[in-house]
């Protein structure tokens, strides 16, 4: 694979001249530019867009900031954002903040010092302070997924109230009237929005959700396990459970299985995100889907439009969720069968 030094040697110019040609510097003569371009074509040289972005003021690099890259939903976000950036000839510089507002602020400050061409970020929570940091910059910024309606910053989000409503409607259509929920952290607006939509849908059907049937989770496997243990201590008072992401749903399912609870025979379970884990779990997991590919594409397009001086046609792009019904959700169990599973039979 050819390097920039190979291009310089073949064209008979310095490495800095090649770099200026690659960044379309205006002070390079046409004859020199043509020689360098011929050398690039002959060697099929592929410039390192990321390295250029770290060195230059305009390096065709977008910064992406996510709360936790180890969670598959955010890894999926990185994947599709990178693909979309590449289609526009841009590299991607990714930072995972581990849910820390301090780390989030520090990484975005670093991106600004590196003069990236735009920033897409999913904030750690409502406690995020990065909007104030962004206000000092004139580069394009798009909020992904975790936007607050009061912000005057372009954003691409899921219709989270609709996601909650669709989850409730799916379980209600199956015949459930006693339904619990494991929410995401309540200091994140999307968790509150999902729960609001869920409760509203239940209320429309005359179904009540007691406070004791609501567990605040953490979007992690352990949060699902803790929720399941808490519900089992209460005698598992419902016949269906919705979790705000797939990971918590799977953590809950594993814990229920260890206690002899059959899914969906004794309890139906749903997740959210439609990660790859849904297909390999046993039983396979019903879930609310997010259109990650479309969301990432729209976020990158907003950045590109702003870089071209165009005002975003929509300040807040809201995309719809979907439902995939798999093996983990079915109709409610017979009372006698469920009592036996919970150890209350004769």
C-alpha positions as CSV (number, residue, x, y, z in Angstrom):
1,X,0.0,0.0,0.0
2,X,1.4,3.4,-1.1
3,X,2.2,6.0,1.5
4,X,2.3,9.8,1.2
5,X,6.1,9.6,1.0
6,X,5.8,7.3,-2.0
7,X,3.5,9.8,-3.7
8,X,6.0,12.6,-3.0
9,X,8.9,10.6,-4.4
10,X,7.0,9.6,-7.6
11,X,5.8,13.2,-8.2
12,X,9.2,14.7,-7.4
13,X,7.8,17.0,-4.7
14,X,7.9,17.3,-0.9
15,X,5.5,15.5,1.4
16,X,4.1,18.9,2.5
17,X,3.2,19.6,-1.2
18,X,1.4,16.3,-1.5
19,X,-0.5,17.2,1.7
20,X,-1.5,20.6,0.3
21,X,-2.8,18.9,-2.8
22,X,-4.8,16.5,-0.7
23,X,-6.4,19.3,1.3
24,X,-7.0,21.4,-1.9
25,X,-4.7,24.2,-0.8
26,X,-5.0,27.2,-3.2
27,X,-1.2,27.9,-3.3
28,X,-0.3,24.8,-5.3
29,X,0.4,25.4,-9.0
30,X,-1.7,23.5,-11.6
31,X,1.3,21.7,-13.1
32,X,2.4,20.5,-9.6
33,X,-1.1,19.5,-8.7
34,X,-1.5,17.5,-11.9
35,X,1.8,15.6,-11.2
36,X,0.7,14.7,-7.7
37,X,-2.7,13.6,-8.9
38,X,-1.1,11.3,-11.6
39,X,1.0,9.7,-8.9
40,X,-2.0,9.2,-6.7
41,X,-3.9,7.6,-9.6
42,X,-1.0,5.3,-10.5
43,X,-0.6,4.0,-7.0
44,X,-4.3,4.1,-6.1
45,X,-3.3,5.9,-2.9
46,X,-6.0,6.2,-0.3
47,X,-5.5,9.2,2.0
48,X,-5.9,8.7,5.8
49,X,-8.8,11.0,6.3
50,X,-8.7,10.6,10.1
51,X,-5.0,11.5,10.4
52,X,-5.6,14.5,8.2
53,X,-8.5,15.6,10.4
54,X,-6.3,15.5,13.5
55,X,-3.6,17.7,11.9
56,X,-5.5,20.3,9.9
57,X,-8.2,22.9,10.5
58,X,-10.5,21.4,8.0
59,X,-9.8,17.7,7.9
60,X,-13.1,16.1,6.7
61,X,-13.6,14.4,10.1
62,X,-16.8,14.3,12.1
63,X,-16.7,13.7,15.9
64,X,-19.2,11.3,17.4
65,X,-19.8,11.1,21.2
66,X,-21.7,8.3,22.8
67,X,-22.4,7.4,26.4
68,X,-21.2,3.8,26.3
69,X,-19.8,2.1,23.3
70,X,-19.9,-1.3,24.9
71,X,-23.7,-1.2,24.7
72,X,-24.7,-2.7,21.3
73,X,-27.2,0.0,20.5
74,X,-24.4,2.6,20.6
75,X,-22.0,0.3,18.8
76,X,-24.7,0.1,16.1
77,X,-24.9,3.9,16.1
78,X,-21.2,4.1,15.5
79,X,-21.3,1.6,12.7
80,X,-24.0,3.3,10.7
81,X,-22.6,6.8,11.3
82,X,-19.2,5.7,10.1
83,X,-20.8,4.2,6.9
84,X,-22.7,7.4,6.3
85,X,-19.7,9.6,6.9
86,X,-17.6,7.5,4.4
87,X,-20.3,8.0,1.7
88,X,-19.6,11.8,2.0
89,X,-15.8,11.3,2.1
90,X,-15.5,12.0,5.8
91,X,-13.7,10.1,8.6
92,X,-15.2,9.5,12.1
93,X,-13.5,10.2,15.4
94,X,-15.4,8.4,18.2
95,X,-15.4,9.0,21.9
96,X,-17.2,7.0,24.6
97,X,-17.8,8.9,27.8
98,X,-18.8,6.0,30.1
99,X,-21.8,7.9,31.3
100,X,-19.7,10.7,32.9
101,X,-20.7,14.3,32.3
102,X,-17.1,15.3,33.0
103,X,-15.6,12.9,30.5
104,X,-18.2,14.0,28.0
105,X,-17.3,17.7,28.4
106,X,-13.6,16.9,28.2
107,X,-13.9,14.9,25.0
108,X,-16.0,17.5,23.2
109,X,-13.5,20.2,24.2
110,X,-10.8,18.0,22.7
111,X,-12.9,17.7,19.4
112,X,-13.2,21.4,19.2
113,X,-9.4,21.9,19.7
114,X,-8.9,19.4,16.9
115,X,-11.1,21.5,14.6
116,X,-13.4,18.7,13.5
117,X,-15.9,19.6,10.8
118,X,-19.0,18.7,12.9
119,X,-20.1,16.9,16.1
120,X,-22.9,14.4,16.6
121,X,-23.5,13.5,20.2
122,X,-25.8,11.5,22.4
123,X,-25.6,13.1,25.9
124,X,-25.0,11.1,29.0
125,X,-28.2,12.4,30.7
126,X,-30.1,15.6,31.4
127,X,-27.1,16.5,33.6
128,X,-24.9,17.0,30.5
129,X,-23.3,20.4,30.4
130,X,-22.0,20.1,26.8
131,X,-24.5,22.5,25.3
132,X,-22.7,25.4,27.0
133,X,-19.5,24.2,25.5
134,X,-21.1,24.0,22.0
135,X,-22.3,27.5,22.3
136,X,-18.7,28.8,22.1
137,X,-18.2,27.1,18.7
138,X,-19.5,27.8,15.2
139,X,-19.1,24.2,13.9
140,X,-22.2,22.2,13.0
141,X,-23.7,20.2,15.9
142,X,-26.4,17.6,15.9
143,X,-27.9,15.9,19.0
144,X,-28.7,12.2,18.5
145,X,-31.3,10.2,20.4
146,X,-31.1,12.1,23.7
147,X,-32.5,15.5,22.8
148,X,-34.5,18.0,25.0
149,X,-37.4,19.7,23.2
150,X,-36.4,23.1,24.6
151,X,-33.0,23.1,22.9
152,X,-32.6,25.1,19.7
153,X,-30.0,22.6,18.2
154,X,-30.7,20.3,15.3
155,X,-31.5,16.8,16.5
156,X,-32.5,13.3,15.3
157,X,-34.6,11.3,17.7
158,X,-36.9,8.4,18.0
159,X,-40.5,9.0,18.8
160,X,-40.1,7.6,22.3
161,X,-43.6,8.3,23.5
162,X,-44.8,6.3,20.5
163,X,-42.3,3.5,21.4
164,X,-43.9,3.2,24.8
165,X,-47.4,3.2,23.4
166,X,-46.6,0.5,20.9
167,X,-45.0,-1.7,23.5
168,X,-48.2,-1.4,25.7
169,X,-50.5,-1.9,22.7
170,X,-48.7,-5.1,21.7
171,X,-49.0,-6.7,25.1
172,X,-52.6,-5.5,25.5
173,X,-53.6,-7.1,22.2
174,X,-52.2,-10.4,23.4
175,X,-54.7,-10.1,26.3
176,X,-52.5,-8.9,29.2
177,X,-54.0,-6.5,31.7
178,X,-51.4,-6.8,34.4
179,X,-48.1,-5.4,33.0
180,X,-44.9,-4.3,34.6
181,X,-42.1,-2.1,33.3
182,X,-38.3,-1.7,33.8
183,X,-37.5,1.9,32.7
184,X,-34.2,3.4,31.8
185,X,-32.7,6.0,34.2
186,X,-35.2,8.8,34.8
187,X,-32.5,11.5,34.5
188,X,-32.6,10.8,30.8
189,X,-35.5,12.4,28.9
190,X,-36.1,9.5,26.5
191,X,-36.7,7.2,29.5
192,X,-39.4,9.5,30.8
193,X,-40.9,9.9,27.3
194,X,-41.0,6.1,26.8
195,X,-42.7,5.6,30.2
196,X,-45.2,8.4,29.5
197,X,-46.3,6.8,26.3
198,X,-46.5,3.4,27.9
199,X,-48.7,4.7,30.8
200,X,-50.9,6.7,28.5
201,X,-51.6,3.6,26.3
202,X,-52.5,1.5,29.3
203,X,-54.8,4.3,30.6
204,X,-56.6,4.5,27.3
205,X,-57.6,0.8,27.8
206,X,-58.5,1.3,31.5
207,X,-55.4,-0.5,32.7
208,X,-53.7,0.8,35.8
209,X,-49.9,0.6,36.5
210,X,-49.2,0.5,40.2
211,X,-45.9,2.2,41.3
212,X,-44.6,-1.1,42.7
213,X,-44.7,-2.6,39.2
214,X,-42.3,0.0,37.9
215,X,-38.5,-0.5,38.4
216,X,-35.9,2.1,37.4
217,X,-33.1,0.3,35.6
218,X,-29.8,1.3,34.2
219,X,-29.8,0.0,30.6
220,X,-27.4,-2.8,31.6
221,X,-27.8,-6.5,32.1
222,X,-27.5,-6.1,35.9
223,X,-30.4,-3.7,35.9
224,X,-32.6,-6.3,34.4
225,X,-31.5,-8.9,36.9
226,X,-32.1,-6.6,39.9
227,X,-35.6,-5.8,38.5
228,X,-36.5,-9.4,38.2
229,X,-35.3,-10.2,41.7
230,X,-37.4,-7.3,43.1
231,X,-40.5,-8.4,41.2
232,X,-40.1,-12.0,42.4
233,X,-40.0,-10.8,46.0
234,X,-43.4,-9.2,45.3
235,X,-44.7,-12.5,44.0
236,X,-44.5,-11.5,40.3
237,X,-47.9,-9.7,40.3
238,X,-48.1,-9.2,36.6
239,X,-48.2,-11.4,33.5
240,X,-46.1,-9.3,31.1
241,X,-43.1,-7.1,31.4
242,X,-41.6,-4.4,29.1
243,X,-38.0,-3.3,29.5
244,X,-36.7,-0.1,28.0
245,X,-33.8,-1.9,26.2
246,X,-33.0,-5.5,25.1
247,X,-30.1,-5.9,27.6
248,X,-32.3,-5.4,30.6
249,X,-34.9,-7.6,29.2
250,X,-32.4,-10.4,28.7
251,X,-31.0,-9.9,32.2
252,X,-34.5,-10.2,33.6
253,X,-35.3,-13.3,31.5
254,X,-32.2,-15.1,32.7
255,X,-33.1,-14.4,36.3
256,X,-36.7,-15.5,35.9
257,X,-35.5,-18.7,34.2
258,X,-33.3,-19.5,37.2
259,X,-36.3,-19.3,39.4
260,X,-38.3,-21.6,37.2
261,X,-40.4,-19.0,35.5
262,X,-41.2,-20.0,31.9
263,X,-41.2,-17.4,29.2
264,X,-43.7,-16.9,27.7
265,X,-45.6,-19.7,29.4
266,X,-45.7,-17.9,32.8
267,X,-44.6,-14.4,31.8
268,X,-44.3,-12.5,28.6
269,X,-41.2,-10.2,28.2
270,X,-40.4,-7.4,25.7
271,X,-37.3,-5.4,25.1
272,X,-36.4,-2.4,23.0
273,X,-33.7,-1.6,20.3
274,X,-33.8,-4.9,18.3
275,X,-30.1,-5.7,18.9
276,X,-28.6,-8.9,17.6
277,X,-29.1,-10.5,21.0
278,X,-32.8,-10.7,20.4
279,X,-32.3,-13.4,17.7
280,X,-30.0,-15.6,19.7
281,X,-31.7,-15.5,23.1
282,X,-33.9,-18.5,24.2
283,X,-36.7,-17.7,23.7
284,X,-36.1,-15.1,21.0
285,X,-37.0,-11.7,22.3
286,X,-39.9,-9.5,21.1
287,X,-38.8,-5.9,20.9
288,X,-39.5,-2.3,19.9
289,X,-37.2,-1.4,17.0
290,X,-35.2,1.7,16.4
291,X,-34.4,2.7,12.7
292,X,-30.7,3.2,13.6
293,X,-29.5,3.3,10.0
294,X,-32.0,5.9,9.0
295,X,-31.3,8.0,12.1
296,X,-27.6,8.0,11.6
297,X,-27.9,8.9,7.9
298,X,-30.2,11.8,8.8
299,X,-27.8,13.1,11.4
300,X,-24.9,13.0,9.0
301,X,-26.9,14.7,6.3
302,X,-27.8,17.5,8.8
303,X,-24.1,18.1,9.4
304,X,-23.3,18.1,5.7
305,X,-26.1,20.6,5.0
306,X,-24.9,22.9,7.7
307,X,-21.3,22.7,6.4
308,X,-22.7,23.8,3.0
309,X,-24.4,26.8,4.7
310,X,-27.9,25.4,4.4
311,X,-30.4,25.9,7.2
312,X,-31.8,22.5,8.4
313,X,-35.2,22.0,6.9
314,X,-36.3,20.5,10.3
315,X,-34.7,21.4,13.6
316,X,-36.0,18.2,15.2
317,X,-36.2,15.0,13.0
318,X,-38.5,12.5,14.7
319,X,-38.5,9.0,13.3
320,X,-41.0,6.2,14.2
321,X,-40.3,2.9,16.0
322,X,-41.6,-0.5,15.0
323,X,-42.5,-3.8,16.7
324,X,-41.0,-7.2,16.1
325,X,-43.0,-10.0,17.8
326,X,-40.9,-13.1,18.6
327,X,-41.2,-16.0,21.0
328,X,-41.0,-14.2,24.3
329,X,-44.4,-12.6,24.1
330,X,-47.7,-14.5,24.1
331,X,-51.1,-14.5,25.7
332,X,-51.4,-14.5,29.5
333,X,-51.0,-17.9,31.3
334,X,-53.8,-19.8,32.9
335,X,-53.9,-19.0,36.6
336,X,-53.4,-22.6,37.7
337,X,-50.4,-23.0,35.6
338,X,-48.8,-19.8,36.8
339,X,-49.5,-20.6,40.5
340,X,-47.7,-23.8,40.1
341,X,-44.7,-22.1,38.5
342,X,-44.5,-19.6,41.3
343,X,-44.7,-22.3,44.0
344,X,-48.2,-21.5,45.2
345,X,-49.9,-24.6,43.9
346,X,-51.1,-27.5,46.1
